[in-house]
């Protein structure tokens, strides 16, 4: 580390000392390991909690190993809804009975898109934006191909995101559903969800929010905002582990109107009735299909307890400080090297990650990974600095930005 | 336990002493716990391995906690296919490149059904049987409703299963796909998969086998039988844990012809290319949709190692002995009480569970569960005795049948 960097390091120490959530880092595996100098990808895969392995062992020996199949009756049939309700309470701003945990985000997106497209005569258009996450765009493409739906594309500034004005310009009497990401996976742009939801409703359409990059780091008020449908993943800021299940939210008064096309036994009114015909449940259960991933939804529960204790507002406050700090250091250290900032400078328009661009970043990220500095790379030239509030220190940001500078200088020197 | 039962107990001891796989029971959690006198539901939820919790801790601390997001590059992108290939090798009789682990069985069934229905002009019928598992029937109903497909129902004997003759009578030039369970969830009937597959092929249709109730207990030769499509779950005889992911098999020469409708990023040719349009991968990857359940597929791997070591043929031999023993004891002890046998007496037509029927079994099973004897109940009057070969002893069967007798007598006495 060069001497010119010393003042910034001192400042990180001060920021960490003043951080009311600093002690939460101790709850995560290897938070002070020398192998991981700086983990800057909690927006892609959250770290495991130190308690996770022990809690899994308890589950394996107890609910699974001792209660065995009896656990389905005693607890697991309700688990996807119980964990869903807890998500609603702690991070979604959703009253009970509207959230379920199951499947992957993409599978849930398919189900809700299809459900939103049926039984709404004259409404045959889906609105989505070109900068949305590939799965979201691909699923819309696939649904449009099978149903003959028209796709209306919003073309946002790649360095920004979808504004309320852009939505107002495209939504209309033929719109069935508008699918947007609350926080853009690349730029980190934070959309104005309440305003956009209102605009979509004024046009008589439904809104489907992808919350993958906001849930657990940005406060959500799905009920208060009047959101119709939402999905999200639990392996980013909710630390559920690689490939942890998704969640889906369907506003209570919409549930009976919407039917998803994957008719599995767990979505039936009476799953163990072994009935001759499918009759969907009246409530959120109808959005289930197969046997829900009970084992895989266990780690998530412990992170929700931690978030509830810290409070989502305090988490957002730290998130803003972390991203502000990353941008300050970018301005000082990386901008002079020709690196561009892709994320919004206004923290009110930004989630919990900061993306910077440079043509050499593919090579730079490969070098960084060898050195225990772990952001991620998003083609063609983006480096994402993900700042998971409960597990990331200001020192990690400084060490990370210094390492990016050093690696970039090495690559530039050839 | 009454004295009249003593001879049978001696016999169980002899059978357990002679069992070459007896020592495998020690690999499972609580196999000798007093809390679980007799676990007879491994066909519904396999017991955890004693090693599972430790292996999960290793995974959480290592691949997840230390390698973090780097594990996607280093290992996880291939994990659904690597575990799939291992399934192919150990239990499916499938060469590499044809099996993937992801989603739930029902979601995978939907994808394969839809894929089998597209691009096959003039073939607009699905064949399925009335005794098939509810999800299978419901999914066919749903697909038929959305595509305008005709369903041709086979009506098998509820106490048996679908015969090759029954299939021959219904399959024809308009059949797109025949969906059958290899082992029936209720009766335990083992269908003649190679003969039926040939009959379906002779009619120019595709066969889709649901292997949930056979995989891990009955030897499979998907490649040799010429099977087109198959799905199965990993939480029964593969001990993957509650809600563990499903697997799908698609014969290699069919993969490029079939397209499933859930277009997610993980099914794309270049998942991290973040491309403008969806282009499905050329291989099994195209049957993926969202981020695959990496954490949830870990426990399964250890059970596959155990099955590989024991050998699936030896497992089947023990399975046959276990179900024979259950039927012998049924004849001696339960038939005199008016209990009916629903499963085939011919072991060549039987999987690894035995179903018996009595109008009082709902109450009986509730009593048994309190006593640490755990079969399951299938409405309206079935009690399933599931005999997972590596974790079940002959003593457990005897204790279980004695307990069923005692509980039934109590209920009958009121």
Interface residues (C-beta under 8 A of the other chain):
Chain A: X29 X30 X33 X35 X36 X39 X41 X44 X45 X47 X48 X52 X53 X56 X57 X60 X61 X63 X64 X65 X66 X68 X69 X70 X71 X72 X76 X102 X103 X104 X105 X106 X107 X110 X130 X133 X134 X135 X137 X138 X139 X141 X142 X143 X146 X233 X235 X240 X241 X242 X243 X244 X245 X246 X261 X262 X263 X264 X265 X266 X268 X271 X272 X273 X274 X275 X276 X277 X278 X289 X290 X291 X292 X293 X294 X295 X296 X297 X299 X369 X374 X376 X378 X379
Chain B: X29 X30 X33 X35 X36 X39 X41 X44 X45 X47 X48 X52 X53 X56 X57 X60 X61 X63 X64 X65 X66 X68 X69 X70 X71 X72 X76 X102 X103 X104 X105 X106 X107 X110 X130 X133 X134 X135 X137 X138 X139 X141 X142 X143 X146 X186 X233 X235 X240 X241 X242 X243 X244 X245 X246 X261 X262 X263 X264 X265 X266 X268 X271 X272 X273 X274 X275 X276 X277 X278 X289 X290 X291 X292 X293 X294 X295 X296 X297 X299 X369 X374 X376 X378 X379
